[in-house]
Amino acid sequence: MNKGDMDNTAIANLTAGEPGTRVLAVVGASADAPPPGLPPRWPGYDIRFISGGAQLARDAADAEIVFLWERVGWLRESWGLMGSLRNRLRWIATATAGVDWLLFPELAGSDVIVTNAAGVFDAAMAEYTVALVAAICADLHTTIRLQASRQWRHRETTRLAGRRALVLGAGGIGRAIHQALSRSGIVTTCLGRDSREDPEIGRIASLRDLPDLLPGTDFVILALPLTAATKGIIGAPELRLLHPGSWLINVGRGALADDAALLAALRRGEIGGAALDVFTDEPLPETSPLWDLPNVIVSPHMSGDFRGWGEALTGLFLAQLRRYESGQPLLNVVDKRLGFIPGR
């Protein structure tokens, strides 16, 4: 397997089956509200819309392909009861970039291929991140708060040029963020599992170098997949290495940062602030103190949801389905042991 592609032998094994109509289960959608751009019929397939666990066991136990349109927990709950699904299922295509919510042990240990939506959200998330950095440098969050209370308080802003940023994550999203920030004049370093030279973004540092790189950094940007190795990668020790004006920006997964340590650092003014688009618990509870902190920007997991994202996700799935039918290697194949696409 190379760069997220499945080799031809594997795809041939996947598509080799009994002749007849294949079952495609679209999970988390309905016939009345299908994924945008999904045709009502596809030659050679019986498309079934599944909106709940009981319906999955009843109507899609013979599915060969599952298109996961929404994040659902009941696929795991139904797995042990659905021997026929486990025997027939060959491919799960998820409409998300992260798959930490999906890879329960039974699925991870199976022969089922899992693909994600890598590539769809890269540019949008990079643009959103640049917008956050620019807003922070312009102190826009304070301006909006002062406007709400009709206060005229002149302040100075900070130039983007010359600021220093660390992007944790060297996949498609992290690389897009690196390139966008660099074009804005921000001195940007990307961190991945291993250090290496990259032809597009230059030197990629290792995550092991994080403690040495945090001092002097103005923006720490989290764009990693959530795995056992990355959970809580920003905790109290890392936050203590930042200077009082540093900001943490998280567009990856909420659990990449230690919630309690981050809240304590924000309250004590040990860092400048945090712009958070993802949270350990979503939606963010109304009782969360993050809502009221003046040095926190909260957004509802929307950094990649550009207008037209639904059509883009469906278009990716249909392109993959054509590859599947023709015996070509599938793209975006997740290494289920690692929890992400290796080498991307």
Buried (B, 14 or more C-beta within 10 A) or exposed (E): EEEBBBEEEBBEEBBEEEEEEBBBBBBBBEEEEBBBBBEEEBEEBBBBBBBBBEBBBEBBBBBBBBBBBEBBEBBBEBBEEBEEBBEBBBBBBBBBBBBBBBBEEEBBEBEBBBBBBBBBBBBBBBBBBBBBBBBBBBBBBBBEEBEEEEEEEEEEEBEBEEBBBBBBBBBBBBBBBBBBBBEBEBEBBBBBBEBEEEEEBEEBBBBEEBEEBBEEBBBBBBBBBBBEEBBBBBBBEBBEBBEEEBBBBBBBBBBBBBBEBBBEBBEEEBBBBBBBBBBBEEEBEEEBEBEEBEBBBBBEBBBBBBEEBBEBBBBBBBEBBEBBBEEBBBBBBBBBEBBBBBEB
